[in-house]
Amino acid sequence: MIDVFIYIDSSKYSSELTEEQKLFPDLTLLQKYDAVLDVLYSESGKAPTFDDINAALLKEKKKVHWGEVMDILYTMIGDDYVYGHFTKKDATEKDVQIFLLSFKGKLVKETDGYAKKLEREKTKTDLTNRQLTASISSVNWSKANILIGLLLAATTLLFVISNWNINNKTYHRILDRDKTDSIEQSERQQSESKLNKVSLRVSLSQEDTVKVKIVK
């Protein structure tokens, strides 16, 4: 991987934008990031140095301060979008730091840049959140349905038990009444039987008396 420290010849750069750069349209941070990404992609294979990147941005009329270029490169290095080494030499045969896009960096560029990447991730996150919300709502709805089902089952059970109690009481009441009627009927029959026996004895006694009288 490239050295974390980016070597810059500060004598070549001012703390302020050049007069030419001040005339360029303003860019958002994401636009500046993608501007640097575009340069690295277009310069791929040419082993661009820090100076080459800034020169290309100036040529493309991109208002990106060299300090911002440095911050963006650090961010790209941290994301493994950029790597490099010191294989290039300047006119004095001194090693020069170069910046090359990794496969991941090229992939980001060829899928419409970093801004689009963030937009896709946000869309994916929003979709996941909506799906999660829908799942939670579905679970809550299912819970509500289960609760309603349990309440209906409990109501039905209470209704069945209540009807059973009513029918059971009615059955026992009818059974008791039939039992009472049966006992009363049996007692009446016994009473009538006793009366019949008494009447029979009286009748027989009268017949005997009559017979005796006839004999006299």
KOLVEX-871929 format. One line per 4 residues: number of its first residue (from 1); their letters; for each residue z, x, y of C-alpha. Coordinates in nm, 2 decimals, always signed. Layout:
<nodes>
NUM) a) Z,X,Y; ...
</nodes>
This chain:
<nodes>
1) midv) +0.00,+0.00,+0.00; -0.05,+0.10,+0.36; +0.24,+0.27,+0.55; +0.45,+0.00,+0.71
5) fiyi) +0.43,+0.19,+1.04; +0.10,+0.14,+1.23; +0.00,+0.45,+1.42; -0.14,+0.38,+1.76
9) dssk) -0.26,+0.63,+2.03; -0.07,+0.47,+2.32; -0.26,+0.68,+2.57; -0.57,+0.46,+2.50
13) ysse) -0.40,+0.13,+2.58; -0.23,-0.04,+2.88; +0.06,-0.28,+2.86; -0.15,-0.54,+3.04
17) ltee) -0.48,-0.70,+2.95; -0.79,-0.54,+3.09; -0.97,-0.72,+3.37; -1.25,-0.80,+3.13
21) qklf) -1.01,-0.95,+2.88; -0.85,-1.17,+3.15; -1.18,-1.35,+3.19; -1.19,-1.45,+2.82
25) pdlt) -1.08,-1.80,+2.71; -0.72,-1.83,+2.61; -0.64,-1.85,+2.24; -0.36,-2.00,+2.04
29) llqk) -0.16,-1.78,+1.80; -0.34,-1.91,+1.50; -0.68,-1.85,+1.67; -0.57,-1.49,+1.75
33) ydav) -0.47,-1.44,+1.39; -0.81,-1.57,+1.27; -0.99,-1.36,+1.53; -0.83,-1.04,+1.38
37) ldvl) -0.91,-1.17,+1.03; -1.27,-1.23,+1.12; -1.30,-0.87,+1.25; -1.15,-0.72,+0.94
41) yses) -1.38,-0.93,+0.72; -1.70,-0.84,+0.92; -1.59,-0.47,+0.92; -1.51,-0.47,+0.55
45) gkap) -1.66,-0.17,+0.39; -1.67,+0.03,+0.72; -1.30,+0.13,+0.70; -1.21,+0.00,+1.05
49) tfdd) -0.93,+0.17,+1.24; -0.70,+0.01,+1.49; -0.94,+0.12,+1.77; -1.23,-0.03,+1.59
53) inaa) -1.05,-0.37,+1.55; -0.97,-0.38,+1.92; -1.32,-0.28,+2.02; -1.47,-0.55,+1.80
57) llke) -1.24,-0.82,+1.95; -1.34,-0.70,+2.30; -1.71,-0.73,+2.20; -1.65,-1.08,+2.06
61) kkkv) -1.47,-1.18,+2.39; -1.15,-1.26,+2.21; -0.84,-1.25,+2.44; -0.60,-1.07,+2.20
65) hwge) -0.36,-0.81,+2.34; -0.35,-0.48,+2.14; +0.03,-0.55,+2.09; -0.06,-0.88,+1.94
69) vmdi) -0.32,-0.71,+1.71; -0.04,-0.48,+1.59; +0.19,-0.78,+1.52; -0.08,-0.96,+1.33
73) lytm) -0.16,-0.66,+1.12; +0.21,-0.62,+1.03; +0.21,-0.99,+0.93; -0.10,-0.95,+0.72
77) igdd) +0.05,-0.64,+0.55; +0.36,-0.84,+0.47; +0.15,-1.12,+0.32; -0.05,-0.87,+0.11
81) yvyg) -0.37,-0.96,+0.30; -0.43,-0.60,+0.42; -0.39,-0.26,+0.26; -0.53,+0.08,+0.34
85) hftk) -0.47,+0.45,+0.36; -0.56,+0.77,+0.55; -0.89,+0.87,+0.39; -1.09,+0.85,+0.71
89) kdat) -1.10,+1.14,+0.95; -1.19,+1.16,+1.32; -1.41,+1.41,+1.50; -1.13,+1.67,+1.48
93) ekdv) -1.09,+1.62,+1.11; -0.76,+1.45,+1.16; -0.66,+1.17,+0.91; -0.70,+0.83,+1.07
97) qifl) -0.53,+0.51,+0.96; -0.77,+0.24,+0.83; -0.71,-0.13,+0.76; -0.89,-0.31,+0.47
101) lsfk) -0.87,-0.67,+0.36; -0.73,-0.73,+0.01; -0.88,-0.98,-0.23; -0.62,-1.23,-0.10
105) gklv) -0.72,-1.16,+0.25; -1.09,-1.21,+0.18; -1.00,-1.53,+0.00; -0.82,-1.67,+0.30
109) ketd) -1.12,-1.58,+0.52; -1.37,-1.74,+0.29; -1.17,-2.06,+0.27; -1.20,-2.12,+0.65
113) gyak) -0.93,-1.89,+0.77; -0.55,-1.89,+0.81; -0.53,-2.20,+1.03; -0.71,-2.40,+0.77
117) kler) -0.48,-2.26,+0.50; -0.18,-2.38,+0.69; -0.34,-2.71,+0.75; -0.41,-2.75,+0.37
121) ektk) -0.05,-2.65,+0.29; +0.08,-2.91,+0.54; -0.15,-3.17,+0.39; -0.03,-3.08,+0.04
125) tdlt) +0.34,-3.09,+0.16; +0.28,-3.43,+0.33; +0.12,-3.57,+0.01; +0.41,-3.44,-0.20
129) nrql) +0.66,-3.60,+0.04; +0.47,-3.93,+0.03; +0.46,-3.92,-0.35; +0.83,-3.83,-0.36
133) tasi) +0.90,-4.12,-0.12; +0.69,-4.36,-0.33; +0.87,-4.24,-0.65; +1.21,-4.30,-0.49
137) ssvn) +1.10,-4.64,-0.37; +0.97,-4.72,-0.72; +1.30,-4.60,-0.87; +1.49,-4.82,-0.63
141) wska) +1.26,-5.11,-0.70; +1.31,-5.06,-1.08; +1.69,-5.04,-1.02; +1.67,-5.37,-0.82
145) nili) +1.47,-5.53,-1.11; +1.72,-5.41,-1.36; +2.00,-5.55,-1.15; +1.82,-5.88,-1.11
149) glll) +1.76,-5.89,-1.49; +2.12,-5.82,-1.56; +2.23,-6.09,-1.32; +2.00,-6.34,-1.48
153) aatt) +2.11,-6.23,-1.83; +2.48,-6.27,-1.72; +2.40,-6.61,-1.57; +2.22,-6.72,-1.88
157) llfv) +2.51,-6.60,-2.10; +2.76,-6.78,-1.89; +2.55,-7.10,-1.91; +2.53,-7.07,-2.29
161) isnw) +2.91,-7.00,-2.32; +2.98,-7.29,-2.09; +2.76,-7.53,-2.29; +2.91,-7.40,-2.61
165) ninn) +3.26,-7.47,-2.48; +3.16,-7.82,-2.37; +2.98,-7.90,-2.70; +3.27,-7.75,-2.90
169) ktyh) +3.53,-7.97,-2.71; +3.30,-8.27,-2.75; +3.27,-8.20,-3.12; +3.64,-8.16,-3.17
173) rild) +3.71,-8.47,-2.96; +3.47,-8.68,-3.18; +3.62,-8.52,-3.49; +3.98,-8.60,-3.38
177) rdkt) +3.87,-8.96,-3.29; +3.70,-9.00,-3.63; +4.01,-8.86,-3.80; +4.23,-9.10,-3.61
181) dsie) +4.00,-9.39,-3.69; +4.01,-9.29,-4.05; +4.38,-9.27,-4.06; +4.42,-9.61,-3.89
185) qser) +4.17,-9.76,-4.12; +4.35,-9.62,-4.42; +4.68,-9.75,-4.29; +4.53,-10.10,-4.23
189) qqse) +4.39,-10.10,-4.58; +4.73,-10.00,-4.72; +4.90,-10.27,-4.51; +4.65,-10.53,-4.63
193) skln) +4.69,-10.42,-4.99; +5.07,-10.45,-4.96; +5.03,-10.80,-4.81; +4.79,-10.90,-5.08
197) kvsl) +5.04,-10.79,-5.34; +5.32,-10.98,-5.18; +5.10,-11.29,-5.16; +5.01,-11.25,-5.52
201) rvsl) +5.37,-11.22,-5.63; +5.46,-11.53,-5.43; +5.17,-11.71,-5.58; +5.27,-11.62,-5.93
205) sqed) +5.62,-11.71,-5.86; +5.51,-12.05,-5.74; +5.29,-12.10,-6.04; +5.59,-12.01,-6.27
209) tvkv) +5.80,-12.26,-6.09; +5.54,-12.53,-6.12; +5.50,-12.46,-6.49; +5.88,-12.49,-6.54
213) kivk) +5.88,-12.82,-6.36; +5.60,-12.95,-6.57; +5.79,-12.87,-6.89; +6.09,-13.07,-6.78
</nodes>
